[in-house]
Amino acid sequence: MTKMQTILSLISIFYVPYTIIGQLRIIKTVSLSKIQKIYHSAAIWFIPFFWLFLLKDRLKSNRKVMTKNTRDRLLRAQGSIDRNA
């Protein structure tokens, strides 16, 4: 294995799991709209490490208690809830 292959292997050992974890955090967050999730998902794969560093505060879980009305409003905005229910 050449020196370049070794370096690329080591980088990918850290990059792939870090990016997959970031991808899962983006998918699970309720503070981003569906289109924002798509854009951020693409960005974390094309701009390694840096994009997740920029998003880390935005993706932090909000542990505040949320009322049902607030939750339903957020879900409607994302298109995840039937408006007629």
Residue pairs with C-beta under 8 A, 6 or more apart in sequence:
1 9
15 48
15 49
18 49
18 52
19 44
19 45
19 48
19 52
22 44
22 52
22 55
22 59
23 41
23 44
23 45
25 59
26 32
26 37
26 40
26 41
26 44
26 55
26 59
27 37
27 41
29 37
29 58
29 59
29 61
30 74
30 75
30 78
31 58
31 59
31 62
32 40
32 58
33 77
33 78
34 78
34 79
40 51
40 55
43 51
44 51
44 52
44 55
66 74
72 81
75 81
76 83
